[in-house]
């Protein structure tokens, strides 16, 4: 197993290389692609490259097919640039972080809307009963008795 820092450096280098080499692919199916991340195994044999595509699912599918067809060229160029004994195999994974972020934003907006509705309904309302339903007159008597016991102990 190699050094984790060395593995991170190689992963970053793979990301940079693939990002620059993707521009050279002349496949018409390739859409507006951005390489977001790359991870490489500890033995430097397998690299996973994460990408995003601007567009709908048909453009995402076309881009995936274009990347899969160019995988051999990308692997050989990346392996040659890295100078490793074995070129790492490349796997491309669609990174749908933007979809998850949009989903989270929608959920947060819905929660804010529900909070505003609850605040609107609660405006001008008051609790039914006493503000402190657990406080009774007996509690005041207990406090007086505790103070008297404490005073007697101080005198002793």
Buried (B, 14 or more C-beta within 10 A) or exposed (E): EEEEEEBEEBBEBBBBBBBEBBEEBEEEBBBEBEBBBBBBBEEBEEBBBBBBBEBEEEBBBBBBEBBEEBBEEBBEBBBEBBEEEEBBEBBBEBBBEEEEEEEEEEEEEEEEEEEEEEEEEEEEEEEEEEEEEEEEEEEEEEEEEEEEEEEEEEEE
